[in-house]
């Protein structure tokens, strides 16, 4: 089974957040399935301006996990690559099934068009882009893009990949000519390295992710200012410089700048150090389709406070975190409550939950089954059309 992943960016383009890590991990696991031959067509983009690029020594690049990545050089802006667009037709022709990632991206409409012309089945990971919140921007342009994309779909050949019931409901309301399958993201399970909650002095809270208004960081800063308990907040991630400066200014206005550390992008052992020193991770987002950092935290034995904008009610049912509204008052109450909870025991329960339900091997097997089902359906449909024409 020949599988082609098409994405505007790919690992190690960590600027784009959790979707990069989950996409990379999925491909690594798919490549271990004997019947799959995998290729990834992407760009060398690693930032929003086009000035940051992944260094590429060979084309394609052969990864040690057993698949090839075609990093095409961007020429205009962050993710417009003429070479990538030129390769779409022959590489889609090579594939038995296409796995498309992203919505409002240059390769999206050409991929859907070429796949339709060649009758290739498509799994489309929209990564929450079709979900809406009060701060959603450019709705008019997005609406036109969505209508064109929808016309290029049809149930049985194009299937949306979603990671929660809420994302499924919102996405299929917009892309009505595609079916949908719910497969969550998986998670790598690192060694715990003896993580322990400090519980002495300040509580260490960790925010890790893209710095963007949808993440609710302003509400989190106001909550920290209103807590009764001493809290130190580490904010790890990148964003537009003007927005990052806005957050720094807000921390100063709230008189909490001495308790908030803006650490920028963290990777590798630096990221692991942040998890190890955290008493809990906090995710105050207005809207998330999955939010990989929640799974990453639980996999490391770190309990989580997440907003109801993230589809994680299991934090409460598995007793490994809190699932609350993201207004400042509710967040402050949750932080105060966390100071009284058995965080270490909660972290252990979260780790057990990740081991049980979110291994990448199981997720890759579920995705492989969907590929095979779509290929079989497409083949049967072709044969039916031939008989009807005869």
N, C-alpha and C positions, 0 to 999 in steps of 0.2 A: 504494500500500500504506500503510494508516494504522496507525501503530505507537504504542502507549501504554506509556510507561515508568512504573511505579509503584514508589516508593521512600519509606521513612520520612524520608529526608533527602537533600539534593542540594547540589551546589556552589552557593555557597562555604562550606558547612558543614564546614570543614576539621578541626574537632574530631574527626570520626569517622574520620580517617586516609585511607589510600591508596584505599579503596573509593570515596570521594567523588571523588578525582581521576580514577580510571579510569572511573567511571560518567559523569562529565562529558565526558571525552575521547571515550568511545564514542559518546555522543549527538552531540557535535560532528561526528564523522566520519560517523555515520549520516545526519545532516541534509544532508550534501553529496551523497548518492546521490539522483539526480533522481526516482526512483519512490517515495521515502519521504516521507510527511508525518508529522512526529513531534510528540508532545506528552509532557510529563512532569508527572505528578501526584505531589506531595510535600508536606512540611510546611516551616515556616519555622524548624524546630529547628536549633540550632547548639551543643548541649551537653546533658549528661546530666540536668540539673535542670529544664529548661523556662525558665530565666531568661535564657538566651542565645538570641536570635532573629536571623534574617536580616532586614535591613530590606527591606520590599517596598513599592514605590511604585505598582505597577499589578497588576491581576489579570485575566488572566494576565500574566506578564512575558515580553515578546518578546526573546529573546537575539539578538545580532548574527549568530550562526552560522546562524540561520534556523529556529528552532523556539520553541514556547511552553512556559513552565514555570508550573504552577499551584502557587504556594507557599501552602498552607493554614495558617492560624494554629493553633498548638497551644493547647489549653485545659487539659489535664490532664497533668502530668508533662512528659516530654521529647518524646513523639511521638504523643500521642493528640489527634486533630483531628476534631471532629464534621463540619466542613465537608468534609474529605477523604473521610470515610466516606460522606457524602451524595452526593458527586460520583462515587463508584466506579461505581455502576450505569449512569448515563447515559454516562460516558466509556468504560467497557468496551463498552457497546453501540455506541459510535462506531467503535471500533477493529476492525481486521482481525486483529490479533495483539497480545497483552499481554505485556510484558516486566516481570516481577516481580522486585524485588531485596529480599533479607533473608528471614529465617525467623521468628524469635521477635519479631514486630513487629505492632502492631495491624492494619495493612492486609492482612496475609498471608492469614489464613483467609477474610475477606470477599472478597478478590480471587479466591481459588481457588473459592469457592462461586459467586460471580456469573458467573465465567467458565464454570464447569461448567453452570450453568443456561442460559446463552446459547450454549453450545457454542463458546466462543472458545478458540483455541489459545493456550497460555502457554509462554513461555520463562522459567524460574525460576532466577535467579542467586542461589545460596545463600551465596556469598562465604565458604565454608569453615565456616559455622556448624554444619553437620552432622558435622564432624570432631570427634573426641574426643581428649583428653589427660588425664593423671593429675590435673590440677588443675581439670578441668571441674566446674562447679557447677550446682545446681538440675536434676539429671538427671531427677528424677521429674516435675516440671512440664514440662520439655522433652519428655519421653517422651509425655505426654498430648497436647501440642501437635502433636507429630510424627504421632501416630496419627490425629488429626483431619485434619491436612493430607493425609496419605496417602490417606484415604478419598475426598478430593475430587479426586484425580488419576486419570488413566488413560493408559497408553502411547499415543502417537500424538497426544494432545491436550496433555499436559503434558510438557515436556522440561527436565530439569535442565541448567543451564549450569555446567560445571566448568572449572577451569583446569589440572588435573593429573590423571594417572592415579590417584594415591593418593586425591585428593578424590573422583573418580568412584567408586572402589571403596567408600569409606566412606559416601558419600552415598546411593548406590543400595541399600546394605544397610539403610538406614533408610527411605527413601522408595522402596518397592518397586513402586509403581504408576505410576512415571514412567520414561521413557527418559532418556538422558543424552547430551549432546554436549560434546566437549572443544574449547574455543576459548580460547587464552590471552589474557591482557590484552595490550594494546599499550603503546607508549611514545612520547612526544613526543621528538624528537631536537633538542635545543638546540645552539647554537653552543658549541664547546668552550672558546673564549676562552683558549686557550693553557694549559690545566691542566698543571701540572708537579708531580711528586712532590718534596717538600722534601728528603728524605733527609739532612738535616743536623740534628743535635740530636734533639729528640723526634720520634717517629712520631705523626702525627695520625690518630686513629681516630674514626670518626663512627658513632653510633647515631642513627637517625632513625625515629620511629614512635610509636605509642601506648604509654604507660607502663602496663603491665599484667603480672601474673605470667606469662602465657603467653609473653611475649617473652623470658624467660630473662635479664633484666637483672642479677639477683643473681649468677648464674653469671659474667656478663661482668665485674662489679666484682671478684669474687674472682680472675678470671683476670688482670685488670690488676694486682692486688696481687702476683701471683706471676710476672710476666714478668721476664725478665732484661734487657730493653731498656727504655729510657726511653720511656714512652707517655703521651700526653695524650688523654683521651677526652672528646668532646663528646656529650652526651645531649640530643637535640632532640625534644620531644614533650610532650604533656599526659597527665595521668591523675588519678585520685582523689587529693585532697590528702593523705590519710593514707598512701597508698601511696608518693607522691612523697617524703614526709617519711621513710618507712621506707628508701627508697633513699639519701637523703642521710645518714641515720644510719649505714647500713651502710658508706658511703664513709668516714665518719669513723672507724668502728670498725676498718676495714682500713688506716687511715693513708694514704689516697690522695685525700683531699678536695681537696688542692692541685693534683691532676692530673686531676680530673673536673669538668667544667663542665656544670651543669644549665641549659640555655638556654631551656626552655619551647618553646612552639609557634613554629615559624619558617615564614614564607611568603615568596614573591616573591624579591626580590634578597637578602634575608638568608639564605634557604634556599640560593640559588645560591652565596653566599659560603662557606657551610659545605661544600658539595661541592667548591668550588675549592681550599680549603685542606686537604682531607682526603687523606691518603695511601691510605687504604682505608676502606670502609664495613664495618661488622660487624653481623651479624644472628644473634643467639644463640637464636632462638625455639624453643620446644618443638614448636609446630605452626603451619604457615602453609598457606593454600590456594594462594597465588601469591606474595605479598609484592612489591608494586609498587616499594618502595624499592630492591630489588636491580636491577630493570630501570632505574630512574631513575639509579642510580649508574653502571651500565655505560654508559648512554647519554651520560654526562658524562665518560667515560674514567677512572672511578674503580673499581679492582678491588674485589672483595668477598670477605670471609670470612663464609660462611653455615653455619648448622647443617643437619644432615640432616633437621631438622624442616621445612625449607623445600624445596620440590620443584625444586631447582636443581642437579642433578648436572652439567649443562652447564658450570658454572663451571670444573670440572676438565677436561672434554673439550675445551673451547674455550680452556683455559689462560689464563683471565682472573680466577681466584680460587681459593679453597679451600673444600671442602665437607666439614665435619667434625662430630663429635659435639659437643654443647653443654655437656659437663661442664667445670668450671673448668680442669682440668689440660689437656685437649685444646685448649681455647680459648687458654690461655696459650702452649702449644707453637706454635700457629698464628700467634699474634702475633709470637713470637720468630722464626719462620720468615719471616714477611712482611718483617722488617727486612733479610733477605738476598736478597729477590727483586727482579727488574726490574719494579717496580710500574708504571712509566710505559708500558712495552711491553705489559704485561698489560692495562692500561686501554684501550689502542688496540685490542687484540683484542676486548675486551668491547664497545666501541663498534661495531666492524664487525659483530659478532654481532647486536646490536640493530637495526642498519640492515637486515640481511639478513632477519631472521625476525619482527620485532615492530613493524612499522609499523602505525599505527592504520588507515590506508586498507585494508590487507589484512585486518585483524581485522574492521573494519566490513563488508567485502564478505562474509566468511565468516558473520557474524551475519545479514546480510540474506538470504543463501542459506538459512539455517535457518528464518528467518521464512517465506520463500516456501514452503519444503517443508512446514512445519506447516500453513500456510493451505491448500495444495493437498490435503494428506491429510485435513484437516477437511472440506473441500468434498466430496471424493470419498466420505468416510464418510457425510455427510449424504444424498448422492444414493443411496447403497446402502440406507440405512435407509428412505428414501421408497419405493424399489422393493420392498423386502421387505414394507413395510406394505401396499402396493398388492396 
